[in-house]
Amino acid sequence: MAAIRETWNSRTAFVLAAIGSAIGLGNIWRFPYITYENGGGAFLVAYFICLFLAGIPLLMLEFSIGHKFHQAAPGSFKKISPRLEWFGWFAAGVGFIIVTYYAIIMAWSVNYTYEAATLGWVQEEGEYADVQYAIAQTDLEDMEVLIEVPDSLLGRSFVSPVSADQGIISDDPEDSEMYGTILVAFDGHLYGFNSVDEATTFMGSPADFFFNDFLGVTSSPWDIGKFKWPLFIGFTLAWIWIVASVWKGTKTVSKVVYFTVLIPWGLLLLFVIRGLTLSGAGSGIEFYLTPIWSKLMSAKIWLAAVSQVFFSLSVGFAIMIAYGSFLPKKTNIAANAMIIGIADALTAFFGGLAVFSALGHHASSLGVPVSQVVSSGPGLAFVAYPHIITTLPAARIFGVLFFLMLLTLAVDSAFSLLEAVTASVKDKWRTSHRKANLIVGISAFLLGIPMLTGMGIHILDIADHFMNSFGLTLVVLGEVLIIGWGTGAEEQRQYINKNSSFNIGLWWNICIRWIIPMGILWMIFTEIQERAVPYGSFGLRSQEFLFGWLLIILLPIIGDILASVSGKKEPE
């Protein structure tokens, strides 16, 4: 007699769990900074095109694979062909790497809940100068007083086209274009800085606090820096929450998601409304919503868009296959995929509104374009949102609520990533759910500890880039080739239609067989060409190989080893 597989308590529980997995940090943390570094509006266009041509069709595909074979990814692909079990482990492995650094973001959020309660990122060392003023460039390390600000100059534009110590002042406003100097007024003096980073460091801004005080970021991944014990406490609490959320599988998850999905939506709406009412928010929204059409000719923006769709919808790392395997016999695959995909995209869009309105406000105070206001990257949300929070009445309360919101969104995605790997282990070795949770959770916990040092954000940034640009896309490419060209897209479409309230047409076959694989191959080829130069700003090719390509190479090898290990047979 075959073992009875656990199922969701209700369709609502399944949809909320899948939405929770989809709308985690990918929407509030990752989506804004990927949008920012890819030019705003143009990325939005590419994102929504990829959502409907790739994201939603792939959700249907993965739900149907799990539902059809009643197994997590390794077991499902093994049933398609015994030679494909390694591929299922490869998919689960990508998810495992992601949850390893995902918990680090949760640790940041845990600790930032305390920082919000005390407004720890607020350091009033100066006030930004009126942006109509400009003055000669200087280095931050000099910290010299360039010129006092006499009453006679108040309200008057001036610029120094030569060194400050010569004391030559020009009345021509056009001379200010010679410099892109950022001014800070402090203690009756104007200080000029060569870059936004230098100015915000002097200001003791949220950016300075996050990168320097909170994380203690080092100059490169080779420089370990200090171990952050407060982050270790947050990291430990995050993992306890993750494991507890899936302690009894779908029974626990079905109860948790009602709180961790519905409450954050209400809080996000509050932050969007406040962000839009900030002075200068319009410039940020304009950057966010105005596409520069020429950017759509770049393969980079399409790869960023499709990998963000995959990351946000949780396709490509075995989650939705595992969740689909817990669906009851009578279900609605196509409609569920539509609801989840659209809910995820709207959450990301509104999360972007909150972030970019804050960036517009910050850019206005600095007198610089939105594109230059902060350094893009994984820390963007921890810089932009505090600017909104600080302006709110009862800022401490709203700050605590925001980072609790970030945590509740994050935990859904984190425990779904854990569940994908746990279900794979449980299916193969017939172990208890709790034992599988502990084995996978402790392994990921130990691997995440190095990211609690000053080099942590460097490792996180590289792992995030390679897992999304290559790991997820390679898994998705394998899925569409195996199903679209192996077992047959038409056969899978008929299965979806049989288990849905409406029929999907031949457009689905075209997406699975042609559009998705051809698009991924083109984007990966272009990305590899562009990566002939050093990755990011670190400057060393060896780092790119060690922290990026090595992961991509090792995952399928480890998957093949796991597939070769004998598991316990499923009871007849």
N, C-alpha and C positions, 0 to 999 in steps of 0.2 A: 504493500500500500504506500503510495507516494506521500511524502510529508506535506502537511498543510502549511502554506506560506502565509505569513501575516499580511493583512491588508489595512488600508486606511479606514478610519472610523466613518468618514463621510467624504463626499466629493468636495465639500467646502474645505475640509481639513487638508485634502490633497492639494487643491488649488492654492490655498494660503501657504502651504509648505513650499510648493514650487515657486510661488511669487516671492516668498521670503528668501529662498535661495537666490532667485534672480535679482531682487532689489536690495541686495546687501551693500557692502562697501563699494561694489562696482559702480553704483549710481552716485553715491554721495562723496566717496573718496576718489575713485579712479576716473570716472567719467569726466568731471570738471577739469582735471589736470591733463588728460589726454586731449580733450577739446581745446584747452588753452594752448598746448604746444603744437597743435595742428591747425591753428588759425581760426578757431571759433566757428562762424557760420558755415564755412565750407565743409567742416567736419560733420556738422549736423546733417547736412544734405546726404553725405556719404553714409552716415550712420543709419538713417531711416531707410535708405535704399537697401542697405545690407540687411536690415531687420526683416524686410518683407521678402527679399529674394533668397536669403540664406538662414536667418535666425529662426523664424517661425517654421519654415519647412523642416529644419533640422530638429526643432522641438518635437514635431510630429513624428519624425523618423525615430528619435531616441525613445520617446514614450512607447512607440509601437514595438521596438526591439525588446524592451524590458517586459512589456505586457505579453508579447507573443511567446517568449521563452521562459518567463517567470524566474529569471536569474539576473544577478548583477552583471556588469560588463564582461568580465572574464568568462563566466559561465554561459552567457548569451552567445558570445562569439565562438566559444567552443562547440555549442550546439549547431552553429552555422557550419563550422568545420573544425575538427580537433586541432588543425594546424594554426588556427587563428586565436587560440586562447591567449597567447603572448600579447596580442594587440589589445585585448581587453585589459590586461594588466598594465600596459603602456598608458592607456587612457586613465586608469585609476591612479597610476604613478604621477601623472601630471597634476591631478587633483591633490595628491598627497603633498607634493612640493608647494602647491599654492596654499594649502591650509597651514603649512609650516610657517610661511611668512604672513599669512592672513591673521594669525593669532598675535603677531607682533603689532599689527595695526590696532587690534583689540586692546592690547596692553597699553598702547599710547592713549586710547580712549578711556580706559579705566583710570589712568593717572591724570588725564586731562579733566576728568570729572572733579577731581580734587582741586586742580589748578583753577577750574571755573568757579568753584565755590569760594576761592580766595582771590580770584582775578590775578593769578600769579604771573600772567604774561604782561600785565600793565606795569610799565616802568617809566615814570614821567621824568625823563632827563632833559627834555627840550620840547619845543613846539615847532612844527613845520613852518617855515617862512612863507609869507604870501608869495604865490607863484608868479606874481608880476615882477618880482625882483630877480636879478641874476648877478653873479659875481664870478671872479676868476676861479679856475680849478685849483684844487689842492689835494694832497694825499691824506687819507684818514689818519695814518700814523703820525702825521705832523701835529694834528689837533690844534693848529695855530688859529688865533683870532684874526680873521682877515680884515675886518673893519668894524668899527662900532656903528650903530644905526642911530644917527642923530635925528632929532625931531624934524629938522628941515627937510629930510629925505623921505619922511613918511608919506605914503601915497604916491610916490614918484618912481618911475622905472629907471633903473640904472644898471650898467654892466661894466665890468673891468676887462678890457681886451688884452691886458698885459698882466704881469705878476702883481699880486696884491701889495707887495712890499714897496712897489714904485708909486703906489697911491694914485694911479691915473684912472679917472672915472669917465666913462662915455655916456652920453645921454641918448645915443642912438639905439632904440629897441632892437633893430635888426642885428646889432652886434651880438645879441644874446644867442643867435643861431650858431655862433662860432663854438659855443660850448654846449652842452646838454647837461649843465651843472645842476645838481640838486642842492637846494638851500635849506638849512635848518637854523632857526632863530633860537638862541639859548642864552639866558643871562645877559640880555642886552646886546648880543653880538650875532652876526651872521657867520655861519660856517658853510663852506661850499665843498661838495663832494663829487667825485667823478662818476659815481654810479649809484643806482638805487640801493644796491646791497650795502655800500659804504654808509649811505645816509640812514638806512633803517637799522644798521648795527649801532650807529651813534645814538639813534633815537631810543634804543631799547625796545624795539617794536615786537609784535607777536612773532615775526619771522626770526628776529634775532634770538628771542627767548626759546623758540622751538628748536632751532638748529644748534645753537651754541650752548644754552643753559640746560635745556631739557634732554636733548639727545647727545650733546657733546660730540658733534660730527667731526670726524677726522678728514684729512685731505684726500685720502685714497683708501681703497679696500685693503691695501697692504698694511695700513696703519691701524692697529686694533683700537687704541684709545682706552678710555676707562670703562669698566663694567658698571652699568647703571642698576644698582640694587633696587631702587624704587620701581623701575620698569620690570624687574624680575618678579616683584610682588604682584604687579598688575598682570603680568604674563601668566603667573600661576593661577590667579583668580579667573582669568579668561579661559584657561584650559579646563578648570573645574566646571565652569558653566557650560562649556562646549560638550564635555563628556556627559554631564548630568542631563543635558537636553535630549540625548538619544539613548539614555540608559536602558529604557525598555522599548527601543525601536519606535515604530510608528505610533504606539500608544502614548508615549511621552511627547513626541513631536506634535501630534494632533492637538494636544492641549496647549503647548507652548506657543504655537504660531498665532493664536488669536490675539495674544498680547504683543508679540514681537513684530507683527506686521501692521495691525490696525492703529496702535498708538503712535508709531513713528510717522505715519502718514499725516496725522493731525498736527504733530510738532513741525514737520517739514513745511506744511502750509503756512504756519505761523512765521517761520523764518523767511519764506518767500515774500510774504506781505511786508515784513519789516525791511528786508533788503531792498525792495522796490521803492520804499519811501526814503531811503538814504540820499543825501545830496550827492550829485555826481553819478548816481546809479545808472543814468541813461547811457553814458559812454561805455560802461561795461556791458549793458544789454545790447547796445549797437554792435559791439565787437562779437558778442555771442550769436546774434541772429543774422548779421549781414554776411553773406557768403562772398568770398573772392573766388569767382568761378574758375580762374586759371589754376587754382590749387587742386581742382578736381582732376587735373591731368597728371598729377603725381601719384605714383604707385604707393608711396609712403602713407598718404592719407587714407587710401583704401584699405591697406593692410591694418592700419591703426583702427579704422572703423569696424572692419569685419572681426578683428580680434577682440575689440571691445564688446561687440554684439555677442560673440561666443562666451567671453568672460562673464558678462552681465547675465546672460540667459542660462549660464551654467551648462552649456553644451560643449562637448569635447573633453570633459574630464569625468565621465561615467556617472554623474549625479542623476541626470534625468532618466538614464537607463535603469538605475537602481530604484528610483521613485516610481517609474513605470511598472517595474516588476511587482510592486505592492498594490497596484490597481486591481479592483475586483474584476470579475469576468465581464460584467456589463459596465461599460464605461463610455466616455465621449472624448476620444483622443484629439480630433481636429479642433473642436470648440475650446477644450482646455488649453491647447497650445496657443490659440488666438488670444484668449483672455490673458494668459500669463505673459505673452510677448508684448502686448499693448500696454498692460499695467506696468511692466518693467520699463518700457520706453518712456512713458509719461512720468514715472517717478524720476528717471534720470534727467529728463528735460526740466522738471521743476527744481531738482537739485542744482542743475546748472544755473537756473535763474537766480537762486539764492547766492551762489558763489560769485557769479559775474556781476551782480549788482553791488556786492561788497568790493570786488576788484575795481569797479568803476568809481566807487566812493574813495577808495584808497588812491587810485590814480589821480583823481581830482585834487586830493590834498597834497600830492607830490608834484603835480603839474607835469606829469609824463603820460605818454600813451599807455593804454591798458596792456598792450603787448609787452611793455617793459616793467610793469609794476612789481612783479615778483618773479622769482625763478620757478619755472614749472617743475613738477616732479611729485613724488609720493607725499610730500609734506604740504601740498597746496591747501587742502581742506583745513589743516591745522594752523594755517596762517590767515586764510580768507575769512573763515567763520568767526574767529575771535574778534575780528574787526566789527562784525555785525553785533555780536554778543555784547561788546563793550558799550555800544551805543543804546542798548535797550534799557528801559526802566527795569529795576529789579534784575540787573545784569547777571548777578550771581545765580539767581534761581533759573533764569533762562539758559545760562551756561551749563549748569548741571543737567537740565532737561535735554539740551542739545546733545551732549556727549553720552547721556543715557540712551538717547535716540540712536546715535551712531552705534552704540554697543548692541542694542536690540536688533538693528538691521544687520550688523556684522555676525551676530551669533547664528542667525538663520543660515547664512551662507556657509559659515564655518562648520556647523554640525552637519549640513548636507554634504560638504566635502568629506568630512569624517565618515559619514554614513555610507558614502559610495565605496570607500576602501573597506570599511568594516563589513558591509554586506558581501563584498568580494571574498574576504577572508572567511567569513561565516559559511558562505556557499561551498567553498572548496574543502574546508577542513571540518565542517559540521560542528564548529565550536559554539559556545553560548554567545549571545549577543554582548553580554557584559565583558566577557573575556576578550572578545575581538575588539571591543571599544578600547579597553585598557592597553592592549598590545599596540594598536595603531596610534592611540593618543599619546602614550608615553614615548613612542619612537619619534613622533613629530615634535613633541615637547623638547626632547633632547637636541634634536637638530636645529631648533629655533634659538637655543641659548646664545650662540655666537652673535646673533643679530641684536642682542641686548647691550652691545658695546658701541663705541664710537664709529666703528666701521659698518654697523648694522644696516643703516639706510642705503649704503652703497651695494651691499649684497642683495638687499631686498629689491632695489631698483633694477639690478641686472637680472635677477631671477624672474621678476615680474615681466620684464621685457621679453626674455627668451621663452618663458613658459607660454606667454600669450601670442607673441609674434610667430613662434615656431611650434611649441608643444601643442597648443590647442588646434592650430591650423593643420598640423600633420595628422592629428587624431581625426579631425573632421574630414580631411582628405581621404584617409583610410576608410572611414565609414561610408562615404558616398561612393567610393570605388567598389567596396565589398558589396553593398546593397544595390547601388545603381547599376553596376556592370556585372556583379557576380550572381547573387540570388535573384536580382531583377527588380527594378524600380516599380514596374507595373504590378507585380505580385504584392509588394509592400504597400502600394497605394490602395489596392483592393482590400488589404487587411485593415488599413486605417479607415476606409470608407465603411467597412463592415462593423467597425467599432466606433462610429461617430454618428452624430445627429444629422449631419449633412455631408455630401460627397465633395471631395476635392478633385479638381480636374487634371488634365494632362500637364498643366503648367507645373505641377509638383514634380513630375518625372523630368521635365526639362531642367528645373532648378537642381535636382539631385544629380542627374547624369551629366549635365553640361555646364550650367552657369557657375555652380559652386566649385567643382574641381578645376575648371579652366581659370576662374578668377583666383583661386588659391595658388595654383602653379605660377601664374604670372606675377602675383604679389611676392611670393617667396623668392622667386628668381631675382626680382628687382631688389628685394631687401638684402639678399646675400651679396649682390653687386655693391650696394651702398655700404655694406659693412666691411668692405675692403679697407675702409679707413677706421681708425680706432673708435670704439663704442663710447658714446656719451662724451663727458669732459675729462675722463680719467687718463686718456692718452696712451695706455699700454695695451697692445694687442693680446698679451699673455693673460691679462685680466678677463678680457672678453672670452677667450677660449676656456679659461679655468672655471669661471662662474656661469657661463652661458652654454657654450657648445658642449662642454663636458657633461652637463645635465642632460642635454638632448640626446647625446650618444649613449649615456649609461642607462636611461630609462627603458628603452626597448630591450637592452641586454638583460637587465634585471627582470623585466617582464618575461623573457624567454626562460630564465632560470626558474621563476615561480611556476610557469606553465609546465616545466619538466618535472617538478616535484610532485609526487603522488599525493592526492588528496583522498578524502573519504567519499565513497560512492553514495549517491542519493538513494534513500530507501525506496524499494519498489512499491 
